[in-house]
Amino acid sequence: MQADWQPSCSIELLHLRAQILAEIRRFFLARAVLEVETPILSYSSGTDPQLDFFSADYHAHPLQQTLYLQTSPEFAMKRLLAAGSGSIYQICKAFRNGESGRTHNPEFSILEWYRVDFTLRQLMDEIAELIAALFKDRYQLKATQRISYQSLFYKNTGLDPLQFNYDAYCAYALKSGSPEAIELCKTDHNAWLDFIFSHFIQPYLGENALCMVYGYPACQSSLARINKDNPLITDRVELFINGIELGNGYYELTDAQEQNQRFDEEIRLRKQNNKATLVKNKQLIAALQSGLPECSGIAIGLDRLLMVLTKSNSIDDVIPFPILRS
């Protein structure tokens, strides 16, 4: 039986983690992408209604302020982009409260990068190159899969994810043996999409292959821009291997006014759902107003990546000291 003071993962896995980080740095160095560091503590955090946050009280007389542990370095990195940094990447810790389970730890390692003048398709090409480099001689992956969210959703459910039909979604819930979805999701299209995708689609994505799902419904746009040719979808991609979500990327929104409106809507939803009230990040809005360059970016969970590489059953198996041992 393992003593409480001992790490959850093996020493061999510590070496593998170090090798992966070194290879990531070599990958971006070869492409002249600058490594940066941004604060973990900030006066504001994201307003995503799906996330809970860690806060800390800052005392420096006479100043007393609540600060937040960042759920990702996205806002600060975009401020660097607006200041003229060029393409950048970061390896850091991120924090999300209330998240635990087989693929979740409240503190986790993240790789996030932004490529100036890259379209989403170009970013997807680079993602495939990075994953191939990291998996080479370690794990044989099948050919990379690219599929639109709409075609994937329709193929698996017969439902159109871009046009919400409450009766059709309820009928699917009953047919699939999940009547609880009707009460949980009610008339919230976004909630229905999350429920159906996570229960009936995601577990089967990317069997020993990198699966990139793109073209998410506009109601799930987050920080991505709406597609210029189809206003019903957003320029967003998510990565999956063996049913595990590894990353989330966007052709980044650069419109300050639209971003401000999205923040306001997310704050409204947080209040509606009795979530903690947060202050919108005005520094990001100011950065967008000054001019964020055209770019695409993505965040990849490094602990989950190690889970896949080592065929581990739990994120605890690849973290030296998960939350219950921290």
N, C-alpha and C positions, 0 to 999 in steps of 0.2 A: 504494500500500500504506500502511495506517494505521500511524503510529509508535506505539511502546509507551506513550509518555507521554500520548497523546491519548485522550479518552473514547470508549467504544464506541458511545454513542448520539449523535444529532445535537443541536445546540443548540436546534433547534425542539422536540425532544422534552423537553428540560429545561423549556422554557416551558410545554408541555402538562402536565407533571407538576405544576408550580407552580399552574397553573390548576385542575387537578383537586383538589389539596389545599385551595385556597381555596374551591372549591365545596362540598367536604365540610364544611368548617368553617361555611360559611353555612347548609348544610342542617341541621346539628345546632343551631346558634345559634337558628334559627327555631323549633326544637322544644324549646328550653330544656334541651338535653342538655349537661352540663358537660364541658369538655375537661380531662383530667388527665394527669399524668406519673407513672410509677412506675419503680422501679429496673430497669436492665438486668442488673446484677450482683446475685446473691442467694446466700444460704448453701445453698439447696436448689433443685432444679429439678423439673419434672414427672417422673413415673415411667413414662410411656408406653413399653411394651416395643418399640415400633416406631421410637423415636427415639434418636439419639445426640447427645451434648452437648459443648459447649466448656466447659472449666474453666480457672480462673486461680488462682494462688497469691497469697494476700493476706498481707503481712508488715507488722505494726505492733507492734513488740516490747512485751510478750512474746507477743502474739497472732500465731499463724500458722494460717491457715485456707484451705481450698479453697472458692472461690466458683464460681458457674456463670453463664454467659451465658444469658439466658432464651429459651426457645423460643416464648413468648408472654407478654404481660403479665397473663394471666388470673388467676393466684392473687392478685397484688397488687391488681388491680382489684376482686376480690371482697371483699378486706379493706376497701377503701374503701366498697363497698356496704353491708357489715355495720356500718360505722361511721356510716352515715346520709348518704352522699353524694348519694343520689338517682341518677337515670339519668346515665350517664357514657360518654365515648368517649375514645379515645387513638389517635394516629398515631405509630408508633415503629418501631424496628428490632427484629428477632428473629433468632435464630441456631439453625441445626441442622447438626450435624456430619455429614460424609459425604454430603451431598446436593448433587449437581451434575447438570446435564443441560439439556435444552431449556427446561424450566419450573422449574428449581431453581438457586438460588445459596445458599451456606451463610449469607450475610447477606442479609436481605430486609426490605422495608417492609410494614408491616401496619396495617390499620385494625381496631380492635376496639371494640365498643360493647355496653352493657348497658342494657336498658329495664326499669325497675321496674314491676311489675304488668302486664307484657305476657305474653300467651300466645305460644306458638310461631307460631300463625297470625297474630297481630298483628305479630310480628317479621317474618314473611315478607312481609306487606303493606308494611312500612316498607322492607325490602330492595328490593322491586320499585320503590318510589318513588325510592329513592336511585339505583339503576342507571338508571332512566329519566331522571333529572335529569342524570347524568354523561354519558350517551350521546346526549342530545338535541343535534341539529344536528351530531353527529360521526359517528354510526354508526346506521343504521336497523335496529332490532331488531324481530323479529316479536313476537306476543303472548307474554307470560310463560306458561311451562308449569309446572304443579304435578302431581307424580305420586308415588304411594307406592312405596317401595323394593320391597315385595313384588310389586306388580302389574308394575313395570318388570322385575324379575328374572325373574318367571314368563313374561312376554311374550317375552323375549329368549332364554330358555334352557329353558323348560318345567320348571324346578326350583323347589321351594319353599324360599326362603331362611330361613324361620322354623323349619323342621323338617329337621334334617340327616339325609340318607340317603346314607351313604358309597358304596354301590354305584351309586346313581343319579348321584352327582357324578363318580365314576370313569368311568362310561359316557359322560357328557357330555364329559369331558376327551378321551377317545379319539375320540369322534365329531367333536369340534371341532379335532382335529389338535394337541392339546396334552397328550400323554401324560406330559410331565415334571411336570405338576401333581400327579400321583398321588404321586410321590416327594417333591416339594417341600412339599405340604400335608398329606400323611398323613391322620390322622383329626382334624385341627384345623379345625373348622367355620369359625372366623374367617378362617383362612388361605385356605380355599377361596373364601369370599365375596370377599375382597380380590383374589385371583387372577382369578376369573371376571369380577368387576365391572370391574377395571382393563383387562382384555384384550378383553372382548367386549361391554361395555355403555357404559362411559364415553366411548370415542372418538366415539360417535354421539349424544351428548347435547347438546341446545341448539344446533341448527344455526341460527345467526344469531338466537338467542333465549336469554333467561334461562330456564334449566331448574332448578327447585327440587325436589329429591328428598327426601322426608320419610318418617318412620316406619322408621328403620333397625332391623335385628334387635337384640334385647336384648344379645347378645354383643358388640355394637359400641357400647355405651352411652357409653363414655368418661366425660365429666363431665355427661352429660345424665341426667335422671330417667326411670325406666321409666314407660311410659304407664299411666295409672290404669285405663283400660278394657280394655287388652290387654297383659298382662305379657310377651308375646313380642316387643314392639317398644319402642323408646325414642323419646322426644320430641326428635329430632335432624333437622336439615336440612342438605343440602349444595347448593352452587350450581355450575352448569356453564354455560359458553357455548362453543360449538364444540369440545366435548370437553375443555376445560380446566377443572379444578376451581379455583374462585375463593374459596370460603369454606365454613366449617363452623360451624353454630350449634346451640344447645341451649335447651330449656326447662330452666333450670339446677337441678342437684341441690342441695338445701338440707339434706339429712340428714347430719349429721356422722358418725354411726356407719357409715352405708353408704359414705360417701366414704372413711373410714379403712379399711374392708374392701377397697374397690377398690384403694387404694394398696398394701395388703398383697399382694393378688393380682398386681398389676402388678410389684411387687418380686420376687415368687416367679417370675414368668415371665421377668423379666430375668435372674435367676440361672440359671434353667433353660436359657436361650438364650445363656449366657456373655456377657451384656451387663454394662457397668459398673454396680456397685452404687451406688444413690442413697439419700439420706435423705429420707423423706417430709416434706412441708411441714406441720409441726405448726401453724404460724401460720394456715394456711388452715383446718385442722380447728378451731382455737380460734375463728376467725371464724364458721364454720358453727354452732358450739355457742352462740355469742352471739346468733345469729339473722340469717341471710342473708335479705333480703326476697325475696318471689316475683319472679322476673325471668327474662327471656330475653336471650341474648347471642350474638354472632357475631364471628368474625374473618375478614377479607377480605384476600387478598394483593394489594397495590396494584401491584406490578410485573407480576403476571399480568393484572391489569385493564388496565394500559397495553398489554400484549402484544395483548390482544383489540382494544382501541380502535384501535391502529395497524396491526393485521393483521401483526404481527411474527412471525417464525418462532422466535425464541429470546429468552429472558429477558435475555440479554446485550445485545440490541439496545435495551433500554429502561432499562438501568442504566449510569450514567456509567463506573463502574469495577468490573466484575464481578471475581470472585476472582482470575482469572489476570492482571488488570491492577491489582489493588489495591496 
